[in-house]
Amino acid sequence: MDAKGWVLTAVEKLGWAGEREIVRWLDEAGEELSRLELQRALEALLAEGKLEQKGDLYRRAAPGGAKRAFDALFEE
């Protein structure tokens, strides 16, 4: 699994989590990432819409958000 996969798995398991909690979970899982790798993975996952951010916390983005917005726009 690559860095993004590990970070996404950690956030899924933790719910709302900051970088410290993510690093702690990764350490317990036996995976070590540098701060730079973690930040790059978080930025990439945010850009892909797989995570959402609120302040310093991250969580898995709700699936289908774009579809719900599209459906609401053209709802009759």
ROBA-901900 format. One line per field, with one value per atom (N, C-alpha, C, O): residue number from 0; x, y, z; atom name. Coordinates in Angstrom, 2 decimals. Layout:
<marmis>
resi c(NUM_...)
x c(X_...)
y c(Y_...)
z c(Z_...)
name c(CA_...)
</marmis>
This chain:
<marmis>
resi c(0_0_0_0_1_1_1_1_2_2_2_2_3_3_3_3_4_4_4_4_5_5_5_5_6_6_6_6_7_7_7_7_8_8_8_8_9_9_9_9_10_10_10_10_11_11_11_11_12_12_12_12_13_13_13_13_14_14_14_14_15_15_15_15_16_16_16_16_17_17_17_17_18_18_18_18_19_19_19_19_20_20_20_20_21_21_21_21_22_22_22_22_23_23_23_23_24_24_24_24_25_25_25_25_26_26_26_26_27_27_27_27_28_28_28_28_29_29_29_29_30_30_30_30_31_31_31_31_32_32_32_32_33_33_33_33_34_34_34_34_35_35_35_35_36_36_36_36_37_37_37_37_38_38_38_38_39_39_39_39_40_40_40_40_41_41_41_41_42_42_42_42_43_43_43_43_44_44_44_44_45_45_45_45_46_46_46_46_47_47_47_47_48_48_48_48_49_49_49_49_50_50_50_50_51_51_51_51_52_52_52_52_53_53_53_53_54_54_54_54_55_55_55_55_56_56_56_56_57_57_57_57_58_58_58_58_59_59_59_59_60_60_60_60_61_61_61_61_62_62_62_62_63_63_63_63_64_64_64_64_65_65_65_65_66_66_66_66_67_67_67_67_68_68_68_68_69_69_69_69_70_70_70_70_71_71_71_71_72_72_72_72_73_73_73_73_74_74_74_74_75_75_75_75)
x c(0.86_0.00_0.90_1.94_0.51_1.29_0.91_0.03_1.57_1.34_-0.11_-0.70_-0.69_-2.09_-3.02_-3.97_-2.76_-3.59_-3.52_-4.54_-2.31_-2.15_-2.86_-3.55_-2.70_-3.33_-4.84_-5.53_-5.36_-6.81_-7.35_-8.41_-6.65_-7.06_-7.07_-8.00_-6.02_-5.94_-7.11_-7.73_-7.41_-8.50_-9.84_-10.71_-10.02_-11.27_-11.45_-12.56_-10.38_-10.46_-10.67_-11.33_-10.10_-10.11_-11.30_-11.65_-11.93_-12.96_-12.27_-11.31_-12.74_-12.05_-10.71_-10.65_-9.63_-8.30_-7.35_-7.42_-6.45_-5.39_-4.15_-4.12_-3.12_-1.89_-1.27_-0.76_-1.31_-0.73_-1.40_-0.74_-2.73_-3.47_-3.20_-3.09_-3.10_-2.81_-1.43_-1.26_-0.44_0.93_0.94_1.60_0.23_0.18_-0.44_0.08_-1.53_-2.17_-1.23_-1.12_-0.56_0.37_1.52_1.93_2.04_3.11_2.64_3.38_1.43_0.90_0.67_0.75_0.38_0.18_1.51_1.53_2.60_3.91_4.36_5.31_3.69_4.04_4.58_3.93_5.73_6.32_6.33_6.80_5.79_5.82_6.47_6.29_7.23_7.80_6.67_5.62_6.90_5.90_5.61_4.46_6.66_6.49_5.63_4.75_5.88_5.06_3.60_2.68_3.40_2.05_1.34_0.19_2.01_1.39_1.07_0.01_1.97_1.71_0.53_-0.31_0.45_-0.66_-1.98_-2.98_-1.99_-3.21_-3.64_-4.83_-2.70_-3.02_-3.59_-4.56_-2.98_-3.45_-4.85_-5.70_-5.10_-6.42_-7.49_-8.63_-7.12_-8.05_-8.37_-9.53_-7.35_-7.53_-8.39_-9.16_-8.27_-9.06_-10.48_-11.32_-10.76_-12.09_-12.34_-13.49_-11.29_-11.45_-11.47_-11.97_-10.94_-10.95_-11.57_-11.59_-12.09_-12.50_-11.78_-11.40_-11.60_-10.82_-11.66_-12.40_-11.53_-12.18_-11.15_-10.87_-10.58_-9.49_-8.27_-7.79_-7.79_-6.63_-7.03_-6.17_-8.32_-8.81_-9.23_-9.66_-9.09_-9.44_-10.40_-10.35_-11.26_-12.10_-12.40_-12.19_-12.90_-13.25_-14.42_-15.40_-14.33_-15.41_-16.61_-16.46_-17.78_-19.00_-19.08_-18.92_-19.32_-19.40_-20.64_-21.70_-20.50_-21.65_-22.07_-23.17_-21.23_-21.59_-21.87_-22.81_-21.07_-21.27_-22.57_-23.29_-22.87_-24.11_-25.32_-26.30_-25.27_-26.39_-26.59_-27.73_-25.50_-25.59_-26.18_-27.02_-25.74_-26.26_-27.76_-28.54_-28.15_-29.56_-30.41_-31.52_-29.90_-30.65_-30.80_-31.83_-29.83_-29.86_-30.96_-31.63_-31.12_-32.09_-33.34_-34.04_-33.59_-34.77_-36.03_-36.08_-37.03_-38.29_-39.31_-40.42)
y c(-1.17_0.00_1.24_1.25_2.26_3.48_4.40_4.07_5.56_6.48_6.95_7.03_7.26_7.71_6.62_6.91_5.39_4.29_4.12_3.90_4.22_4.10_5.25_5.02_6.46_7.62_7.51_7.79_7.12_6.97_5.90_6.09_4.80_3.74_4.25_3.98_4.98_5.53_6.46_6.36_7.35_8.31_7.58_7.96_6.56_5.78_5.15_5.14_4.62_3.95_4.94_4.63_6.15_7.11_8.06_8.64_8.24_9.27_10.62_10.75_11.62_12.92_12.75_12.30_13.11_12.92_13.99_14.45_14.39_15.31_14.53_13.30_15.27_14.62_13.74_12.66_14.19_13.39_12.03_11.00_12.05_10.80_9.87_8.65_10.45_9.64_9.01_7.82_9.79_9.27_8.17_7.15_8.37_7.36_6.06_4.98_6.16_4.98_4.26_3.03_5.02_4.43_3.73_2.65_4.34_3.71_2.39_1.40_2.37_1.13_0.06_-1.13_0.50_-0.44_-0.89_-1.75_-0.30_-0.69_0.04_-0.38_1.12_1.90_3.26_3.97_3.62_4.90_5.82_5.45_7.03_8.05_9.30_9.62_9.99_11.26_12.30_12.08_13.40_14.48_14.97_15.26_15.06_15.51_14.53_14.95_13.23_12.22_12.29_12.19_12.47_12.58_13.80_13.71_14.95_16.17_16.05_16.51_15.46_15.27_14.34_14.59_13.28_12.34_13.01_12.84_13.79_14.49_15.49_15.57_16.24_17.22_16.52_16.99_15.41_14.68_14.13_14.20_13.57_13.02_14.10_13.88_15.27_16.40_16.84_17.08_16.93_17.36_16.36_16.76_15.08_14.04_13.94_13.22_14.66_14.62_13.41_13.12_12.70_11.51_11.86_11.08_13.02_13.50_14.88_15.60_15.23_16.60_17.10_16.32_18.41_19.00_20.04_20.81_20.04_21.05_21.49_20.77_22.66_23.11_22.24_22.11_21.64_20.75_19.28_18.40_19.00_17.62_17.17_17.96_15.88_15.27_14.12_13.47_13.86_12.67_12.25_13.01_11.05_10.51_11.31_11.54_11.74_12.50_11.59_10.41_12.16_11.39_10.97_11.80_9.70_9.24_9.78_9.92_10.08_10.50_11.94_12.31_12.76_14.15_14.88_15.67_14.63_15.28_14.81_15.61_13.54_13.01_13.62_13.98_13.72_14.32_15.78_16.22_16.52_17.92_18.03_18.89_17.18_17.18_16.85_17.52_15.83_15.45_16.56_16.81_17.24_18.33_19.50_20.17_19.74_20.83_20.63_21.59_19.39_19.11_18.38_17.72_18.51_17.88_18.57_19.79_17.78_18.35_18.48_18.94)
z c(0.00_0.00_0.00_0.66_-0.74_-0.78_0.39_1.19_0.47_1.58_1.63_2.71_0.47_0.45_0.97_1.69_0.60_1.07_2.57_3.23_3.12_4.57_5.30_6.30_4.79_5.44_5.36_6.34_4.22_4.06_5.00_5.60_5.14_6.06_7.50_8.26_7.87_9.23_9.52_10.58_8.59_8.79_8.85_9.64_8.03_8.08_9.46_9.99_10.02_11.33_12.46_13.45_12.32_13.42_13.40_14.43_12.26_12.16_12.02_11.26_12.75_12.74_13.43_14.57_12.73_13.30_12.81_11.67_13.70_13.35_12.93_12.98_12.52_12.07_13.16_12.86_14.40_15.50_15.65_15.78_15.62_15.75_14.58_14.74_13.39_12.19_12.32_12.04_12.73_12.89_13.94_13.75_15.04_16.10_15.58_15.86_14.83_14.27_13.29_13.32_12.45_11.49_12.21_11.80_13.27_14.05_14.64_14.61_15.18_15.76_14.70_14.98_13.46_12.36_11.75_10.88_12.22_11.73_10.48_9.82_10.15_8.96_9.40_10.17_8.91_9.27_8.05_6.98_8.24_7.21_7.79_8.96_6.97_7.42_7.42_6.82_8.08_8.12_6.70_6.35_5.88_4.50_3.71_2.96_3.86_3.18_3.63_2.82_4.93_5.48_4.90_4.47_4.90_4.40_2.91_2.47_2.14_0.71_0.48_-0.39_1.25_1.13_1.49_0.80_2.58_2.99_1.92_1.60_1.37_0.32_-0.91_-1.50_-1.30_-2.48_-2.25_-3.14_-1.07_-0.76_-0.69_-1.09_-0.18_-0.17_-1.59_-1.93_-2.44_-3.83_-4.60_-5.48_-4.29_-4.95_-4.40_-4.96_-3.33_-2.73_-1.86_-1.52_-1.48_-0.64_0.84_1.66_1.19_2.57_2.61_1.61_3.78_4.02_5.25_6.13_5.32_6.40_7.12_6.51_8.45_9.28_10.30_11.25_10.10_10.95_10.74_9.61_11.80_11.73_11.68_11.77_11.54_11.56_10.17_9.33_9.95_8.67_8.91_9.96_7.92_7.96_6.53_5.58_6.39_5.07_4.53_5.24_3.29_2.67_2.45_2.15_2.59_2.38_0.92_0.03_0.66_-0.73_-1.42_-0.80_-2.68_-3.47_-3.28_-3.68_-2.68_-2.47_-3.77_-3.85_-4.78_-6.08_-6.72_-7.32_-6.60_-7.19_-6.48_-7.14_-5.16_-4.43_-4.84_-5.01_-5.01_-5.42_-6.83_-7.08_-7.73_-9.10_-9.10_-9.78_-8.34_-8.27_-7.68_-8.16_-6.66_-6.03_-7.00_-6.97_-7.83_-8.77_-9.81_-10.20_-10.27_-11.32_-10.81_-11.57_-9.54_-8.94_-9.44_-9.54_-9.75_-10.27_-9.19_-9.45)
name c(N_CA_C_O_N_CA_C_O_N_CA_C_O_N_CA_C_O_N_CA_C_O_N_CA_C_O_N_CA_C_O_N_CA_C_O_N_CA_C_O_N_CA_C_O_N_CA_C_O_N_CA_C_O_N_CA_C_O_N_CA_C_O_N_CA_C_O_N_CA_C_O_N_CA_C_O_N_CA_C_O_N_CA_C_O_N_CA_C_O_N_CA_C_O_N_CA_C_O_N_CA_C_O_N_CA_C_O_N_CA_C_O_N_CA_C_O_N_CA_C_O_N_CA_C_O_N_CA_C_O_N_CA_C_O_N_CA_C_O_N_CA_C_O_N_CA_C_O_N_CA_C_O_N_CA_C_O_N_CA_C_O_N_CA_C_O_N_CA_C_O_N_CA_C_O_N_CA_C_O_N_CA_C_O_N_CA_C_O_N_CA_C_O_N_CA_C_O_N_CA_C_O_N_CA_C_O_N_CA_C_O_N_CA_C_O_N_CA_C_O_N_CA_C_O_N_CA_C_O_N_CA_C_O_N_CA_C_O_N_CA_C_O_N_CA_C_O_N_CA_C_O_N_CA_C_O_N_CA_C_O_N_CA_C_O_N_CA_C_O_N_CA_C_O_N_CA_C_O_N_CA_C_O_N_CA_C_O_N_CA_C_O_N_CA_C_O_N_CA_C_O_N_CA_C_O_N_CA_C_O_N_CA_C_O_N_CA_C_O_N_CA_C_O_N_CA_C_O_N_CA_C_O_N_CA_C_O_N_CA_C_O)
</marmis>
